[in-house]
Amino acid sequence: MSALNLDKLLGSKSETLKQVIKYAFVGGVCTVLDFGLLYALTHFFGIYYILSSICSFTAGTILNYYLCTVWIFKVRTVENKKMEFFYYLIITAVGLGITTLVIWFFTEYYKLNFMVSKFVATFVTVWWNFAARKFFLHTIR
């Protein structure tokens, strides 16, 4: 079953449920990119894990923005695309701050591998990102 057939499968189910399912799929794709790039930059190129995390998070965020705006969220509260992207960047910056702090904390204080810390950070950040984007950028007020 293709993720693109989700609308047919769920029929008249709530739009938010469809968005959550699509967001989970898109998030999975972007997470694979984020984790893969984090691992490659740190392990193969010797880049400090915090800097690698910032780069990989940014790459995943760019892909996520594109997929969210063309496939998941049809309602737009900000008509100006440049302003919408600016707001998206603010929400993302908070998410990046959360991610960086969680990775650093669990790696430095609990001595977890940076990839395990990234997993914890991802679990925390995904909820912030969905809720903030849905509320601030894609809900009619």
C-alpha positions in Angstrom: 0.0 0.0 0.0 1.4 3.3 -1.0 1.5 6.3 1.4 0.2 8.4 -1.5 -3.1 6.4 -1.3 -3.7 7.4 2.3 -6.5 9.8 1.4 -8.4 7.0 -0.3 -7.7 4.6 2.6 -8.8 6.9 5.4 -11.7 8.4 3.4 -13.6 10.9 5.6 -11.4 10.4 8.7 -10.3 13.6 10.3 -7.8 15.8 8.4 -5.6 16.0 11.4 -5.3 12.2 11.6 -4.3 12.1 7.9 -1.8 14.8 8.6 -0.3 12.9 11.5 0.1 9.7 9.5 1.6 11.6 6.5 3.8 13.6 8.9 5.1 10.3 10.4 5.9 9.0 6.9 7.7 12.2 5.9 9.4 12.3 9.3 10.7 8.8 8.8 12.2 9.7 5.5 13.8 12.9 6.9 15.0 11.0 10.0 16.8 8.5 7.8 18.5 11.4 6.0 19.3 13.1 9.3 20.7 10.0 11.1 22.6 8.9 8.0 24.2 12.2 7.5 25.0 12.6 11.2 26.7 9.2 11.3 28.6 9.8 8.1 29.9 13.3 9.0 31.0 12.2 12.5 32.2 8.7 11.8 33.8 9.0 8.3 34.7 12.6 8.2 35.6 13.2 11.9 33.4 16.2 12.4 32.5 17.0 16.0 29.1 15.4 16.7 27.4 18.6 17.6 28.4 20.3 14.3 27.4 17.1 12.4 24.1 17.1 14.2 23.4 20.7 13.2 24.3 20.0 9.5 22.2 16.8 9.4 19.2 18.4 11.2 19.3 21.2 8.6 19.3 18.8 5.7 16.4 16.9 7.1 14.5 20.1 7.8 14.9 21.4 4.3 13.5 18.1 2.9 10.8 18.1 5.6 9.7 21.7 4.7 9.3 20.8 1.0 7.4 17.6 1.7 5.1 19.2 4.3 4.2 22.1 2.1 3.4 20.1 -1.0 1.8 17.0 0.5 0.7 17.3 4.1 -0.6 20.7 5.0 -3.0 22.1 2.5 -4.2 25.0 4.7 -1.9 28.0 4.8 -2.2 30.8 7.4 0.6 32.8 5.9 0.0 33.5 2.2 3.5 35.1 1.6 5.8 32.1 1.0 8.9 34.0 2.2 7.2 34.9 5.5 5.9 31.3 5.8 9.5 30.0 5.4 10.8 32.6 7.9 8.3 31.4 10.5 9.1 27.8 9.6 12.8 28.7 10.3 11.9 30.1 13.7 10.0 26.9 14.7 12.9 24.9 13.3 15.5 26.9 15.2 13.7 26.1 18.5 13.6 22.4 17.4 17.4 22.6 16.6 18.0 24.1 20.0 16.1 21.3 21.7 17.9 18.7 19.6 21.3 20.1 20.2 20.7 20.4 24.0 19.4 16.9 24.3 22.2 15.3 22.3 24.9 17.2 24.2 23.3 16.5 27.6 22.9 12.7 27.1 26.2 12.3 25.4 28.3 14.4 27.8 26.5 13.6 31.1 25.1 10.1 30.6 28.0 9.1 28.3 25.6 7.7 25.7 26.8 7.3 22.1 25.9 10.4 20.1 23.6 8.3 17.9 21.6 7.1 20.9 21.4 10.6 22.2 20.2 11.7 18.7 17.4 9.1 19.0 16.3 10.6 22.3 16.4 14.1 20.9 14.4 13.1 17.8 11.6 11.6 20.0 11.4 14.9 21.9 11.7 17.2 18.9 9.2 15.5 16.6 6.3 16.5 18.9 7.4 20.1 19.1 7.8 20.4 15.3 4.4 18.9 14.4 2.5 20.8 17.0 4.2 24.2 16.3 3.9 23.8 12.5 0.3 22.7 12.6 -0.7 25.5 15.1 1.3 28.4 13.7 1.5 27.7 10.0 -1.4 25.4 9.0 -4.5 26.1 11.1 -7.3 28.4 10.1 -7.9 30.9 12.9 
